[in-house]
Structures are given as structure tokens and as C-alpha cells.
Amino acid sequence: MGALMRSVIIAIAFVVVVGLAAAIIGPRACSRAQQTAAEAQAGSARSDAMADAAIGAAADTAAAMTTAAVTAATSKENEDAMRRAPGSTTAVPSTSNRAALGKLCMRPSTRDQPGCVALLGPRPGTAGR
């Protein structure tokens, strides 16, 4: 019976050791699995957000390029129409040109420009500036 008792004690000790190991390692493994799953979910969310941002940026760029192309085409059409308009090659009389420049030079933003000062003279109080 001594050998049988020793085998039973060894078997019980083995079960206890395996049980303790499972009790210690099990929660850690579960915790690691949960952490790994959470990290994977966060990585997936980041990837989805980056993909959405890239799609939005591509759509914005395409829209801007389309708008620029339409604007360029419209500008070209307008320029061509002005060049083809009757009288477009006729020189502007110098009196009309001077009158138009005079009106333009009356604006505060252009009044002190050298061409406007030469045309209209300096504004009172700005001589010597």
C-alpha cells in the first residue's frame, strides 16, 4: 500500500500544481487576450479613420480641380469672345483712356500709386511723403 499511497499523493500534488498554475496563468492569458483584442479593434478604427480621411481628401481635391478647370475654360471663352467682339482691335482714344485712369486713380487704394500721382498730382497733405 505504501507505493499506492505515494502514487495517490503524487497524483494529488500534480492536480494541485496544475490547478494553481491554471488559476494563476488563466486570468493573465484572458487579460492578454482581451488586451490584444482591444488593440486590434483600436488599430482597425484608426485604419478606418485614415481611409475615410484619404477618401475625403481625394474627393476635395477632385472637386477643386474640377472647379479650377471650369473656371479656366470660362475665362478662356470670355477672353476669346472679347477678342472677337466688333471694335476689339480699335485703339482707345487717349482722352477716354485718361478719363478711365482718372476715375481709377480716385480710389483710395490706388491714389498714391506713382502712375496716379503723375496723372493727378499729389494729394493735398501727401506731398513729400
N, CA, C and O atoms as CSV, one atom per row, in Angstrom:
chain,resi,resn,atom,element,x,y,z
A,1,MET,N,N,0.802,-1.195,0.000
A,1,MET,CA,C,0.000,0.000,0.000
A,1,MET,C,C,0.845,1.259,0.000
A,1,MET,O,O,0.368,2.315,-0.415
A,2,GLY,N,N,2.046,1.179,0.440
A,2,GLY,CA,C,2.917,2.339,0.503
A,2,GLY,C,C,3.158,2.950,-0.869
A,2,GLY,O,O,3.195,4.170,-1.025
A,3,ALA,N,N,3.324,2.074,-1.868
A,3,ALA,CA,C,3.578,2.575,-3.219
A,3,ALA,C,C,2.313,3.190,-3.793
A,3,ALA,O,O,2.363,4.177,-4.528
A,4,LEU,N,N,1.175,2.594,-3.446
A,4,LEU,CA,C,-0.099,3.141,-3.921
A,4,LEU,C,C,-0.369,4.483,-3.288
A,4,LEU,O,O,-0.837,5.411,-3.948
A,5,MET,N,N,-0.072,4.588,-1.995
A,5,MET,CA,C,-0.289,5.849,-1.285
A,5,MET,C,C,0.609,6.935,-1.863
A,5,MET,O,O,0.191,8.078,-2.055
A,6,ARG,N,N,1.836,6.555,-2.131
A,6,ARG,CA,C,2.773,7.518,-2.705
A,6,ARG,C,C,2.287,7.970,-4.079
A,6,ARG,O,O,2.413,9.152,-4.399
A,7,SER,N,N,1.754,7.106,-4.880
A,7,SER,CA,C,1.223,7.447,-6.199
A,7,SER,C,C,0.022,8.368,-6.076
A,7,SER,O,O,-0.139,9.296,-6.868
A,8,VAL,N,N,-0.826,8.111,-5.078
A,8,VAL,CA,C,-2.003,8.959,-4.851
A,8,VAL,C,C,-1.552,10.356,-4.431
A,8,VAL,O,O,-2.088,11.352,-4.916
A,9,ILE,N,N,-0.585,10.433,-3.545
A,9,ILE,CA,C,-0.078,11.732,-3.082
A,9,ILE,C,C,0.550,12.492,-4.243
A,9,ILE,O,O,0.338,13.696,-4.393
A,10,ILE,N,N,1.317,11.791,-5.057
A,10,ILE,CA,C,1.934,12.441,-6.220
A,10,ILE,C,C,0.845,12.922,-7.180
A,10,ILE,O,O,0.933,14.026,-7.717
A,11,ALA,N,N,-0.175,12.100,-7.395
A,11,ALA,CA,C,-1.274,12.479,-8.286
A,11,ALA,C,C,-2.008,13.695,-7.743
A,11,ALA,O,O,-2.340,14.614,-8.491
A,12,ILE,N,N,-2.263,13.697,-6.423
A,12,ILE,CA,C,-2.952,14.839,-5.795
A,12,ILE,C,C,-2.076,16.090,-5.912
A,12,ILE,O,O,-2.566,17.172,-6.234
A,13,ALA,N,N,-0.775,15.928,-5.647
A,13,ALA,CA,C,0.137,17.068,-5.755
A,13,ALA,C,C,0.166,17.598,-7.186
A,13,ALA,O,O,0.182,18.808,-7.414
A,14,PHE,N,N,0.172,16.684,-8.133
A,14,PHE,CA,C,0.168,17.087,-9.541
A,14,PHE,C,C,-1.107,17.863,-9.879
A,14,PHE,O,O,-1.044,18.891,-10.554
A,15,VAL,N,N,-2.251,17.383,-9.419
A,15,VAL,CA,C,-3.532,18.069,-9.651
A,15,VAL,C,C,-3.525,19.440,-9.003
A,15,VAL,O,O,-4.004,20.406,-9.596
A,16,VAL,N,N,-2.986,19.542,-7.788
A,16,VAL,CA,C,-2.923,20.826,-7.084
A,16,VAL,C,C,-2.018,21.799,-7.848
A,16,VAL,O,O,-2.372,22.962,-8.036
A,17,VAL,N,N,-0.859,21.321,-8.285
A,17,VAL,CA,C,0.076,22.179,-9.032
A,17,VAL,C,C,-0.564,22.634,-10.341
A,17,VAL,O,O,-0.483,23.810,-10.695
A,18,VAL,N,N,-1.191,21.723,-11.049
A,18,VAL,CA,C,-1.858,22.085,-12.305
A,18,VAL,C,C,-3.005,23.058,-12.035
A,18,VAL,O,O,-3.209,24.005,-12.795
A,19,GLY,N,N,-3.740,22.831,-10.976
A,19,GLY,CA,C,-4.838,23.744,-10.612
A,19,GLY,C,C,-4.330,25.132,-10.272
A,19,GLY,O,O,-4.903,26.132,-10.704
A,20,LEU,N,N,-3.242,25.196,-9.490
A,20,LEU,CA,C,-2.653,26.505,-9.162
A,20,LEU,C,C,-2.127,27.205,-10.407
A,20,LEU,O,O,-2.309,28.409,-10.589
A,21,ALA,N,N,-1.477,26.429,-11.252
A,21,ALA,CA,C,-0.952,27.013,-12.497
A,21,ALA,C,C,-2.101,27.571,-13.341
A,21,ALA,O,O,-1.997,28.665,-13.895
A,22,ALA,N,N,-3.173,26.829,-13.431
A,22,ALA,CA,C,-4.329,27.297,-14.197
A,22,ALA,C,C,-4.944,28.532,-13.557
A,22,ALA,O,O,-5.373,29.454,-14.250
A,23,ALA,N,N,-4.982,28.541,-12.224
A,23,ALA,CA,C,-5.560,29.690,-11.513
A,23,ALA,C,C,-4.704,30.943,-11.701
A,23,ALA,O,O,-5.230,32.055,-11.754
A,24,ILE,N,N,-3.402,30.763,-11.799
A,24,ILE,CA,C,-2.504,31.917,-11.963
A,24,ILE,C,C,-2.399,32.332,-13.428
A,24,ILE,O,O,-2.515,33.516,-13.743
A,25,ILE,N,N,-2.186,31.390,-14.309
A,25,ILE,CA,C,-1.958,31.686,-15.724
A,25,ILE,C,C,-3.256,32.011,-16.456
A,25,ILE,O,O,-3.254,32.847,-17.360
A,26,GLY,N,N,-4.344,31.382,-16.094
A,26,GLY,CA,C,-5.625,31.561,-16.792
A,26,GLY,C,C,-6.074,33.009,-16.880
A,26,GLY,O,O,-6.319,33.494,-17.985
A,27,PRO,N,N,-6.193,33.730,-15.754
A,27,PRO,CA,C,-6.634,35.126,-15.836
A,27,PRO,C,C,-5.672,36.014,-16.628
A,27,PRO,O,O,-6.093,36.931,-17.334
A,28,ARG,N,N,-4.357,35.725,-16.498
A,28,ARG,CA,C,-3.388,36.518,-17.263
A,28,ARG,C,C,-3.581,36.304,-18.755
A,28,ARG,O,O,-3.548,37.253,-19.539
A,29,ALA,N,N,-3.780,35.060,-19.137
A,29,ALA,CA,C,-3.986,34.756,-20.550
A,29,ALA,C,C,-5.266,35.416,-21.058
A,29,ALA,O,O,-5.313,35.943,-22.170
A,30,CYS,N,N,-6.297,35.377,-20.225
A,30,CYS,CA,C,-7.565,36.004,-20.606
A,30,CYS,C,C,-7.391,37.513,-20.730
A,30,CYS,O,O,-7.893,38.134,-21.667
A,31,SER,N,N,-6.671,38.090,-19.771
A,31,SER,CA,C,-6.422,39.527,-19.793
A,31,SER,C,C,-5.623,39.918,-21.034
A,31,SER,O,O,-5.922,40.915,-21.692
A,32,ARG,N,N,-4.598,39.112,-21.344
A,32,ARG,CA,C,-3.805,39.377,-22.548
A,32,ARG,C,C,-4.659,39.275,-23.798
A,32,ARG,O,O,-4.522,40.080,-24.719
A,33,ALA,N,N,-5.533,38.293,-23.828
A,33,ALA,CA,C,-6.409,38.118,-24.992
A,33,ALA,C,C,-7.336,39.320,-25.138
A,33,ALA,O,O,-7.563,39.809,-26.244
A,34,GLN,N,N,-7.868,39.789,-24.013
A,34,GLN,CA,C,-8.744,40.968,-24.066
A,34,GLN,C,C,-7.963,42.200,-24.517
A,34,GLN,O,O,-8.463,42.995,-25.313
A,35,GLN,N,N,-6.745,42.360,-24.013
A,35,GLN,CA,C,-5.922,43.499,-24.390
A,35,GLN,C,C,-5.577,43.436,-25.877
A,35,GLN,O,O,-5.638,44.446,-26.578
A,36,THR,N,N,-5.222,42.262,-26.346
A,36,THR,CA,C,-4.897,42.092,-27.762
A,36,THR,C,C,-6.111,42.404,-28.634
A,36,THR,O,O,-5.988,43.046,-29.676
A,37,ALA,N,N,-7.279,41.944,-28.199
A,37,ALA,CA,C,-8.499,42.226,-28.948
A,37,ALA,C,C,-8.795,43.721,-28.960
A,37,ALA,O,O,-9.195,44.260,-29.992
A,38,ALA,N,N,-8.606,44.397,-27.832
A,38,ALA,CA,C,-8.847,45.846,-27.762
A,38,ALA,C,C,-7.865,46.601,-28.655
A,38,ALA,O,O,-8.246,47.553,-29.335
A,39,GLU,N,N,-6.591,46.173,-28.654
A,39,GLU,CA,C,-5.596,46.822,-29.510
A,39,GLU,C,C,-5.929,46.607,-30.984
A,39,GLU,O,O,-5.776,47.518,-31.798
A,40,ALA,N,N,-6.377,45.424,-31.320
A,40,ALA,CA,C,-6.759,45.146,-32.705
A,40,ALA,C,C,-7.951,46.001,-33.119
A,40,ALA,O,O,-7.995,46.516,-34.236
A,41,GLN,N,N,-8.914,46.149,-32.218
A,41,GLN,CA,C,-10.095,46.968,-32.523
A,41,GLN,C,C,-9.692,48.431,-32.690
A,41,GLN,O,O,-10.188,49.107,-33.591
A,42,ALA,N,N,-8.793,48.928,-31.827
A,42,ALA,CA,C,-8.331,50.315,-31.949
A,42,ALA,C,C,-7.563,50.513,-33.244
A,42,ALA,O,O,-7.723,51.535,-33.910
A,43,GLY,N,N,-6.732,49.545,-33.605
A,43,GLY,CA,C,-5.993,49.626,-34.870
A,43,GLY,C,C,-6.922,49.630,-36.059
A,43,GLY,O,O,-6.701,50.353,-37.029
A,44,SER,N,N,-7.950,48.832,-35.985
A,44,SER,CA,C,-8.935,48.792,-37.065
A,44,SER,C,C,-9.675,50.122,-37.181
A,44,SER,O,O,-9.923,50.606,-38.285
A,45,ALA,N,N,-10.023,50.707,-36.042
A,45,ALA,CA,C,-10.709,52.004,-36.056
A,45,ALA,C,C,-9.802,53.083,-36.638
A,45,ALA,O,O,-10.256,53.935,-37.403
A,46,ARG,N,N,-8.508,53.047,-36.272
A,46,ARG,CA,C,-7.551,54.014,-36.831
A,46,ARG,C,C,-7.434,53.840,-38.335
A,46,ARG,O,O,-7.424,54.819,-39.081
A,47,SER,N,N,-7.346,52.600,-38.776
A,47,SER,CA,C,-7.243,52.324,-40.215
A,47,SER,C,C,-8.474,52.832,-40.953
A,47,SER,O,O,-8.361,53.433,-42.021
A,48,ASP,N,N,-9.655,52.589,-40.379
A,48,ASP,CA,C,-10.896,53.058,-41.000
A,48,ASP,C,C,-10.927,54.582,-41.072
A,48,ASP,O,O,-11.336,55.153,-42.082
A,49,ALA,N,N,-10.491,55.238,-39.993
A,49,ALA,CA,C,-10.482,56.708,-39.982
A,49,ALA,C,C,-9.506,57.257,-41.014
A,49,ALA,O,O,-9.804,58.236,-41.698
A,50,MET,N,N,-8.344,56.627,-41.124
A,50,MET,CA,C,-7.361,57.081,-42.113
A,50,MET,C,C,-7.884,56.877,-43.536
A,50,MET,O,O,-7.676,57.726,-44.402
A,51,ALA,N,N,-8.549,55.773,-43.772
A,51,ALA,CA,C,-9.114,55.518,-45.098
A,51,ALA,C,C,-10.198,56.540,-45.413
A,51,ALA,O,O,-10.260,57.055,-46.529
A,52,ASP,N,N,-11.055,56.836,-44.435
A,52,ASP,CA,C,-12.105,57.839,-44.648
A,52,ASP,C,C,-11.504,59.211,-44.931
A,52,ASP,O,O,-11.995,59.941,-45.792
A,53,ALA,N,N,-10.441,59.561,-44.207
A,53,ALA,CA,C,-9.780,60.852,-44.425
A,53,ALA,C,C,-9.166,60.920,-45.816
A,53,ALA,O,O,-9.250,61.950,-46.484
A,54,ALA,N,N,-8.555,59.838,-46.250
A,54,ALA,CA,C,-7.950,59.805,-47.583
A,54,ALA,C,C,-9.019,59.927,-48.671
A,54,ALA,O,O,-8.825,60.622,-49.668
A,55,ILE,N,N,-10.133,59.253,-48.471
A,55,ILE,CA,C,-11.229,59.337,-49.446
A,55,ILE,C,C,-11.772,60.767,-49.492
A,55,ILE,O,O,-12.035,61.300,-50.570
A,56,GLY,N,N,-11.939,61.386,-48.317
A,56,GLY,CA,C,-12.422,62.772,-48.276
A,56,GLY,C,C,-11.451,63.731,-48.934
A,56,GLY,O,O,-11.865,64.633,-49.663
A,57,ALA,N,N,-10.153,63.543,-48.682
A,57,ALA,CA,C,-9.146,64.420,-49.290
A,57,ALA,C,C,-9.134,64.253,-50.806
A,57,ALA,O,O,-9.009,65.236,-51.536
A,58,ALA,N,N,-9.260,63.036,-51.277
A,58,ALA,CA,C,-9.285,62.796,-52.727
A,58,ALA,C,C,-10.520,63.443,-53.357
A,58,ALA,O,O,-10.437,64.027,-54.437
A,59,ALA,N,N,-11.654,63.338,-52.682
A,59,ALA,CA,C,-12.882,63.957,-53.201
A,59,ALA,C,C,-12.758,65.477,-53.226
A,59,ALA,O,O,-13.175,66.118,-54.190
A,60,ASP,N,N,-12.183,66.060,-52.162
A,60,ASP,CA,C,-11.991,67.517,-52.128
A,60,ASP,C,C,-11.046,67.973,-53.231
A,60,ASP,O,O,-11.290,68.988,-53.883
A,61,THR,N,N,-9.970,67.227,-53.437
A,61,THR,CA,C,-9.005,67.580,-54.483
A,61,THR,C,C,-9.651,67.483,-55.855
A,61,THR,O,O,-9.450,68.353,-56.702
A,62,ALA,N,N,-10.420,66.437,-56.077
A,62,ALA,CA,C,-11.102,66.285,-57.366
A,62,ALA,C,C,-12.086,67.425,-57.596
A,62,ALA,O,O,-12.174,67.951,-58.705
A,63,ALA,N,N,-12.822,67.811,-56.564
A,63,ALA,CA,C,-13.776,68.912,-56.701
A,63,ALA,C,C,-13.052,70.225,-56.998
A,63,ALA,O,O,-13.500,71.008,-57.836
A,64,ALA,N,N,-11.936,70.464,-56.313
A,64,ALA,CA,C,-11.166,71.688,-56.546
A,64,ALA,C,C,-10.600,71.709,-57.964
A,64,ALA,O,O,-10.593,72.751,-58.620
A,65,MET,N,N,-10.128,70.561,-58.432
A,65,MET,CA,C,-9.583,70.502,-59.786
A,65,MET,C,C,-10.676,70.721,-60.825
A,65,MET,O,O,-10.449,71.380,-61.840
A,66,THR,N,N,-11.850,70.174,-60.575
A,66,THR,CA,C,-12.978,70.380,-61.494
A,66,THR,C,C,-13.363,71.854,-61.537
A,66,THR,O,O,-13.585,72.412,-62.611
A,67,THR,N,N,-13.442,72.479,-60.370
A,67,THR,CA,C,-13.775,73.907,-60.307
A,67,THR,C,C,-12.726,74.736,-61.034
A,67,THR,O,O,-13.070,75.654,-61.779
A,68,ALA,N,N,-11.459,74.425,-60.827
A,68,ALA,CA,C,-10.383,75.162,-61.497
A,68,ALA,C,C,-10.460,74.987,-63.010
A,68,ALA,O,O,-10.235,75.939,-63.757
A,69,ALA,N,N,-10.774,73.780,-63.463
A,69,ALA,CA,C,-10.889,73.538,-64.907
A,69,ALA,C,C,-12.061,74.308,-65.508
A,69,ALA,O,O,-11.947,74.879,-66.593
A,70,VAL,N,N,-13.189,74.320,-64.796
A,70,VAL,CA,C,-14.360,75.064,-65.279
A,70,VAL,C,C,-14.055,76.556,-65.317
A,70,VAL,O,O,-14.416,77.238,-66.276
A,71,THR,N,N,-13.390,77.070,-64.279
A,71,THR,CA,C,-13.034,78.490,-64.232
A,71,THR,C,C,-12.089,78.846,-65.363
A,71,THR,O,O,-12.264,79.873,-66.019
A,72,ALA,N,N,-11.085,78.004,-65.599
A,72,ALA,CA,C,-10.132,78.263,-66.686
A,72,ALA,C,C,-10.831,78.245,-68.040
A,72,ALA,O,O,-10.549,79.082,-68.897
A,73,ALA,N,N,-11.733,77.302,-68.233
A,73,ALA,CA,C,-12.461,77.231,-69.509
A,73,ALA,C,C,-13.342,78.460,-69.701
A,73,ALA,O,O,-13.411,79.013,-70.799
A,74,THR,N,N,-14.012,78.884,-68.638
A,74,THR,CA,C,-14.863,80.076,-68.720
A,74,THR,C,C,-14.026,81.317,-69.016
A,74,THR,O,O,-14.417,82.147,-69.837
A,75,SER,N,N,-12.885,81.448,-68.357
A,75,SER,CA,C,-12.002,82.593,-68.598
A,75,SER,C,C,-11.526,82.611,-70.040
A,75,SER,O,O,-11.496,83.668,-70.671
A,76,LYS,N,N,-11.157,81.456,-70.564
A,76,LYS,CA,C,-10.701,81.358,-71.956
A,76,LYS,C,C,-11.822,81.730,-72.911
A,76,LYS,O,O,-11.594,82.458,-73.878
A,77,GLU,N,N,-13.028,81.241,-72.655
A,77,GLU,CA,C,-14.177,81.584,-73.512
A,77,GLU,C,C,-14.432,83.087,-73.482
A,77,GLU,O,O,-14.676,83.700,-74.522
A,78,ASN,N,N,-14.375,83.679,-72.291
A,78,ASN,CA,C,-14.614,85.125,-72.178
A,78,ASN,C,C,-13.529,85.914,-72.907
A,78,ASN,O,O,-13.829,86.885,-73.602
A,79,GLU,N,N,-12.286,85.506,-72.751
A,79,GLU,CA,C,-11.186,86.205,-73.422
A,79,GLU,C,C,-11.340,86.105,-74.936
A,79,GLU,O,O,-11.163,87.092,-75.650
A,80,ASP,N,N,-11.669,84.908,-75.424
A,80,ASP,CA,C,-11.865,84.727,-76.859
A,80,ASP,C,C,-13.022,85.586,-77.371
A,80,ASP,O,O,-12.928,86.196,-78.436
A,81,ALA,N,N,-14.115,85.627,-76.601
A,81,ALA,CA,C,-15.271,86.430,-77.005
A,81,ALA,C,C,-14.912,87.920,-77.057
A,81,ALA,O,O,-15.342,88.626,-77.968
A,82,MET,N,N,-14.135,88.396,-76.096
A,82,MET,CA,C,-13.741,89.817,-76.102
A,82,MET,C,C,-12.829,90.124,-77.289
A,82,MET,O,O,-12.935,91.191,-77.895
A,83,ARG,N,N,-11.945,89.204,-77.619
A,83,ARG,CA,C,-11.034,89.434,-78.747
A,83,ARG,C,C,-11.780,89.392,-80.081
A,83,ARG,O,O,-11.378,90.067,-81.029
A,84,ARG,N,N,-12.859,88.610,-80.170
A,84,ARG,CA,C,-13.642,88.512,-81.410
A,84,ARG,C,C,-14.713,89.587,-81.520
A,84,ARG,O,O,-15.296,89.762,-82.590
A,85,ALA,N,N,-14.981,90.303,-80.452
A,85,ALA,CA,C,-16.067,91.299,-80.458
A,85,ALA,C,C,-15.752,92.424,-81.443
A,85,ALA,O,O,-14.594,92.804,-81.617
A,86,PRO,N,N,-16.793,92.951,-82.084
A,86,PRO,CA,C,-16.573,94.065,-83.014
A,86,PRO,C,C,-15.926,95.250,-82.281
A,86,PRO,O,O,-16.340,95.610,-81.179
A,87,GLY,N,N,-14.911,95.846,-82.906
A,87,GLY,CA,C,-14.250,97.006,-82.330
A,87,GLY,C,C,-13.180,96.655,-81.317
A,87,GLY,O,O,-12.588,97.545,-80.706
A,88,SER,N,N,-12.922,95.360,-81.131
A,88,SER,CA,C,-11.944,94.969,-80.105
A,88,SER,C,C,-10.517,95.357,-80.481
A,88,SER,O,O,-9.649,95.446,-79.612
A,89,THR,N,N,-10.271,95.587,-81.760
A,89,THR,CA,C,-8.923,95.962,-82.188
A,89,THR,C,C,-8.765,97.472,-82.346
A,89,THR,O,O,-7.673,97.954,-82.647
A,90,THR,N,N,-9.837,98.208,-82.145
A,90,THR,CA,C,-9.781,99.662,-82.272
A,90,THR,C,C,-9.059,100.246,-81.069
A,90,THR,O,O,-9.320,99.860,-79.929
A,91,ALA,N,N,-8.156,101.172,-81.329
A,91,ALA,CA,C,-7.406,101.805,-80.246
A,91,ALA,C,C,-8.332,102.678,-79.408
A,91,ALA,O,O,-9.258,103.299,-79.929
A,92,VAL,N,N,-8.074,102.717,-78.118
A,92,VAL,CA,C,-8.856,103.556,-77.212
A,92,VAL,C,C,-8.318,104.985,-77.332
A,92,VAL,O,O,-7.112,105.201,-77.218
A,93,PRO,N,N,-9.204,105.960,-77.561
A,93,PRO,CA,C,-8.731,107.342,-77.652
A,93,PRO,C,C,-8.043,107.755,-76.352
A,93,PRO,O,O,-8.474,107.359,-75.269
A,94,SER,N,N,-7.006,108.528,-76.451
A,94,SER,CA,C,-6.240,108.906,-75.275
A,94,SER,C,C,-7.085,109.667,-74.264
A,94,SER,O,O,-6.848,109.567,-73.060
A,95,THR,N,N,-8.080,110.437,-74.744
A,95,THR,CA,C,-8.942,111.161,-73.788
A,95,THR,C,C,-9.777,110.179,-72.973
A,95,THR,O,O,-9.984,110.392,-71.778
A,96,SER,N,N,-10.257,109.112,-73.596
A,96,SER,CA,C,-11.033,108.095,-72.863
A,96,SER,C,C,-10.140,107.352,-71.896
A,96,SER,O,O,-10.525,107.066,-70.762
A,97,ASN,N,N,-8.951,107.047,-72.357
A,97,ASN,CA,C,-8.010,106.330,-71.503
A,97,ASN,C,C,-7.661,107.171,-70.284
A,97,ASN,O,O,-7.625,106.665,-69.163
A,98,ARG,N,N,-7.405,108.458,-70.506
A,98,ARG,CA,C,-7.060,109.360,-69.398
A,98,ARG,C,C,-8.235,109.489,-68.424
A,98,ARG,O,O,-8.032,109.511,-67.210
A,99,ALA,N,N,-9.459,109.574,-68.949
A,99,ALA,CA,C,-10.636,109.688,-68.086
A,99,ALA,C,C,-10.819,108.423,-67.250
A,99,ALA,O,O,-11.127,108.494,-66.061
A,100,ALA,N,N,-10.628,107.270,-67.882
A,100,ALA,CA,C,-10.774,105.998,-67.153
A,100,ALA,C,C,-9.700,105.880,-66.074
A,100,ALA,O,O,-9.994,105.474,-64.949
A,101,LEU,N,N,-8.468,106.230,-66.407
A,101,LEU,CA,C,-7.400,106.182,-65.411
A,101,LEU,C,C,-7.651,107.185,-64.295
A,101,LEU,O,O,-7.367,106.913,-63.129
A,102,GLY,N,N,-8.190,108.358,-64.664
A,102,GLY,CA,C,-8.500,109.369,-63.651
A,102,GLY,C,C,-9.523,108.853,-62.650
A,102,GLY,O,O,-9.382,109.082,-61.449
A,103,LYS,N,N,-10.549,108.159,-63.128
A,103,LYS,CA,C,-11.561,107.584,-62.233
A,103,LYS,C,C,-10.940,106.486,-61.357
A,103,LYS,O,O,-11.220,106.394,-60.162
A,104,LEU,N,N,-10.110,105.678,-61.965
A,104,LEU,CA,C,-9.460,104.616,-61.208
A,104,LEU,C,C,-8.547,105.206,-60.139
A,104,LEU,O,O,-8.469,104.685,-59.026
A,105,CYS,N,N,-7.867,106.280,-60.474
A,105,CYS,CA,C,-6.930,106.896,-59.524
A,105,CYS,C,C,-7.635,107.640,-58.399
A,105,CYS,O,O,-6.979,108.046,-57.440
A,106,MET,N,N,-8.930,107.830,-58.481
A,106,MET,CA,C,-9.662,108.490,-57.401
A,106,MET,C,C,-9.904,107.526,-56.229
A,106,MET,O,O,-10.266,107.959,-55.135
A,107,ARG,N,N,-9.710,106.258,-56.452
A,107,ARG,CA,C,-9.896,105.279,-55.374
A,107,ARG,C,C,-8.763,105.422,-54.361
A,107,ARG,O,O,-7.607,105.614,-54.739
A,108,PRO,N,N,-9.094,105.328,-53.083
A,108,PRO,CA,C,-8.047,105.454,-52.051
A,108,PRO,C,C,-6.949,104.398,-52.189
A,108,PRO,O,O,-5.795,104.658,-51.849
A,109,SER,N,N,-7.290,103.243,-52.672
A,109,SER,CA,C,-6.291,102.172,-52.764
A,109,SER,C,C,-5.276,102.412,-53.869
A,109,SER,O,O,-4.179,101.855,-53.815
A,110,THR,N,N,-5.599,103.213,-54.858
A,110,THR,CA,C,-4.675,103.461,-55.972
A,110,THR,C,C,-4.198,104.906,-56.042
A,110,THR,O,O,-3.316,105.226,-56.839
A,111,ARG,N,N,-4.752,105.758,-55.240
A,111,ARG,CA,C,-4.480,107.196,-55.327
A,111,ARG,C,C,-3.009,107.541,-55.187
A,111,ARG,O,O,-2.535,108.462,-55.852
A,112,ASP,N,N,-2.271,106.829,-54.343
A,112,ASP,CA,C,-0.868,107.155,-54.108
A,112,ASP,C,C,0.090,106.362,-54.991
A,112,ASP,O,O,1.303,106.434,-54.793
A,113,GLN,N,N,-0.422,105.615,-55.954
A,113,GLN,CA,C,0.446,104.887,-56.880
A,113,GLN,C,C,1.182,105.883,-57.775
A,113,GLN,O,O,0.621,106.923,-58.119
A,114,PRO,N,N,2.410,105.592,-58.156
A,114,PRO,CA,C,3.195,106.550,-58.949
A,114,PRO,C,C,2.495,107.012,-60.232
A,114,PRO,O,O,2.555,108.193,-60.575
A,115,GLY,N,N,1.840,106.100,-60.936
A,115,GLY,CA,C,1.137,106.496,-62.169
A,115,GLY,C,C,-0.001,107.455,-61.892
A,115,GLY,O,O,-0.248,108.375,-62.671
A,116,CYS,N,N,-0.700,107.243,-60.778
A,116,CYS,CA,C,-1.810,108.122,-60.426
A,116,CYS,C,C,-1.299,109.480,-59.953
A,116,CYS,O,O,-1.893,110.510,-60.273
A,117,VAL,N,N,-0.227,109.492,-59.210
A,117,VAL,CA,C,0.357,110.766,-58.770
A,117,VAL,C,C,0.828,111.551,-59.985
A,117,VAL,O,O,0.668,112.771,-60.032
A,118,ALA,N,N,1.416,110.857,-60.984
A,118,ALA,CA,C,1.861,111.520,-62.205
A,118,ALA,C,C,0.675,112.068,-62.989
A,118,ALA,O,O,0.779,113.122,-63.617
A,119,LEU,N,N,-0.442,111.365,-62.958
A,119,LEU,CA,C,-1.618,111.792,-63.712
A,119,LEU,C,C,-2.363,112.914,-63.006
A,119,LEU,O,O,-2.749,113.896,-63.641
A,120,LEU,N,N,-2.568,112.781,-61.708
A,120,LEU,CA,C,-3.408,113.722,-60.970
A,120,LEU,C,C,-2.619,114.674,-60.075
A,120,LEU,O,O,-3.170,115.664,-59.595
A,121,GLY,N,N,-1.364,114.395,-59.848
A,121,GLY,CA,C,-0.599,115.198,-58.903
A,121,GLY,C,C,-0.806,114.651,-57.504
A,121,GLY,O,O,-1.729,113.871,-57.270
A,122,PRO,N,N,0.053,115.056,-56.565
A,122,PRO,CA,C,-0.078,114.521,-55.201
A,122,PRO,C,C,-1.330,115.038,-54.519
A,122,PRO,O,O,-1.817,116.130,-54.811
A,123,ARG,N,N,-1.839,114.231,-53.607
A,123,ARG,CA,C,-2.999,114.678,-52.820
A,123,ARG,C,C,-2.550,115.771,-51.882
A,123,ARG,O,O,-1.405,115.787,-51.430
A,124,PRO,N,N,-3.448,116.678,-51.593
A,124,PRO,CA,C,-3.069,117.714,-50.617
A,124,PRO,C,C,-2.679,117.045,-49.290
A,124,PRO,O,O,-3.385,116.156,-48.813
A,125,GLY,N,N,-1.593,117.459,-48.717
A,125,GLY,CA,C,-1.136,116.911,-47.454
A,125,GLY,C,C,-0.263,115.677,-47.592
A,125,GLY,O,O,0.280,115.191,-46.600
A,126,THR,N,N,-0.115,115.148,-48.841
A,126,THR,CA,C,0.739,113.969,-49.012
A,126,THR,C,C,2.019,114.306,-49.761
A,126,THR,O,O,2.853,113.424,-49.966
A,127,ALA,N,N,2.198,115.539,-50.171
A,127,ALA,CA,C,3.409,115.925,-50.875
A,127,ALA,C,C,4.599,115.743,-49.937
A,127,ALA,O,O,4.533,116.121,-48.767
A,128,GLY,N,N,5.650,115.184,-50.431
A,128,GLY,CA,C,6.827,114.977,-49.620
A,128,GLY,C,C,6.826,113.673,-48.853
A,128,GLY,O,O,7.769,113.398,-48.111
A,129,ARG,N,N,5.786,112.858,-49.011
A,129,ARG,CA,C,5.750,111.540,-48.344
A,129,ARG,C,C,6.576,110.570,-49.065
A,129,ARG,O,O,6.668,109.412,-48.655
